[in-house]
Amino acid sequence: MSHKVTIQPSNHEFPVETGESVLDAALRQGFAFPYGCRNGACGSCLGTLVAGEVEYPGQQRPPALKEGDLAAGRALFCQARPTSDLTIEVREIGAAKDIVIKTLPCRVAKRELLAHDVMRLKLKLPITERLQFLAGQYVDILLKDGRRRGFSLANAPHDDEYLELHVRRVEGGSFTGHVFDDMKEKALLRIEGPLGTFFLREDSDRPVVLVGGGTGFAPLKGIIENALHHGIGRPMHLFWGVRSRRDLYLGELPQQWAQEHADFQYTPVLSEPQPEDDWQGETGMVPEAVVRAYPDLAGFDVYMSGPPAMVDAARTLFEAHGLPADQLYYDSFEFASDVQAASGA
């Protein structure tokens, strides 16, 4: 039995089949909703349930759906299964509607160790294929046993000779262990993408704050390079949080952007600077550095990517400093081990 979903404020309607999530049904029928991990961990697909009822697999509340969200009538549409007709409020994203999701073979053209625990992979598609994507989106690597691992595209669409991924070694991660220890150049992979709705909204003229944690720098790199290439004139300020100086892989790149573009600023933030770092810059947690620089965020658009703990803390902190919910965009990285399957390892 199918149920009808009505989207507000557009009044678009679509059916959802039995056992299907609201998000899967929407994407299948050409409605672009915000989403990220698609497994309930990141919260990107959070919206409001105006009318109707939903249930979640195993009757379990998804990790990113907080008690306060439930009390406010919100739902995670990547996991929510309708048990009645629904009326929902969610942002529909026009820019992603014409992007075709493909499954493609590719070869590992280059492996480059960027830091002690970060490997850059450059993937080459067949000469007859091209992946059309928006800067900031991600691809899934499809493993032979049916698992998939999601990684953000770190290159901009205009620079697409290779697809660039930044892979961090995760303890217990079978795929990331393979990338670091066993993978050879020219190895064949299969990918699916582009996926996700983390990309720069160009219908706003507000200044942009970008917040990255660890390899959350990867999608922000693509977004920034795309914006600079196309001459988007909005001021942009990148805050990049890592533990110590050695974790600022490619750290000279944002420094170069700041030198070459008057509207771009860069603030690295170390949470655990080491004595040998001789660090004179910002320290502590990166969201706190943001609000020290911008106590009132009401006039900004904020884009952040990184670990779920960072994203969750920043959402609460930024809201307290005046950031409206519809001016916040985020990509929450949920890493996977052999025990827990999610994107990233």
Secondary structure, DSSP 8 states (H G I E B T S, - for coil): --EEEEEETT--EEEE-TT--HHHHHHHTT-----SSSSSSS-TTEEEEEES-EE-GGG---TT--HHHHHTTEEETTT-EESS-EEEE----GGGTT---EEEEEEEEEEEEEETTEEEEEEE--TT------TT-EEEEE-TTS-EEEEE--S-TTS-SSEEEEEE--TT-HHHHHHHHT--TT-EEEEEEEE---S--TT--S-EEEEEEGGGHHHHHHHHHHHHHTT--S-EEEEEEESSGGG-TTTHHHHHHHHH-TTEEEEEEESS--GGG---SEES-HHHHHHHH-S--TT-EEEEEE-HHHHHHHHHHHHHTT--GGGEEEEE-----SSS--TT-
